[in-house]
């Protein structure tokens, strides 16, 4: 990601969920990934996305302690493509409902249609996942990465609304990104 900035790219967002450099660094720390051995493959990207969902209040949303609008606004702080649901203070100033929380930062725009977000959040609220059949309880989670302390769960399906591109398998460590 350092090379991306040096090459003049407007963003450091990479992977299926378009995670920017600072968020990736925070998640490497939060998940206790070993930057020397963890790979930014599909499993690691899903693990990071699931943790970001949890940090945004997934459990509270699913239990009814957080409204769909508040959960969406929380997600919009992580993913610029998700619009906010009401007028508020964004990361760079006042923003209107439907805009990116990060409007005014680089080329950030909220481009995911609200109808698609509503459908996806409703499915997530009901516990629907990207898998058609849940694995048996206590089934090992397949993983190609090293250094994670937690298994990831199946709630990443919510982020089916945000993928932009597939990422190559790259090392997470600073020298390899």
Secondary structure, 3 states (H helix, E strand, C coil): CHHHHHCCCCCCCECCCCECHHHHHHHHHHCCCCCCCCECCHHHHHHHHHHHHHHHCHHHHHHCCCCHHHHHHHHHHHCCCCECCCCEECCCCEECCCCECCCCCCCCCCCCCHHHHHHHHHHHHCCCCCCCCCCCCCCCCCCCCCCCCCCCCCHHHHHHHCCCCCCCCCECCCCCC
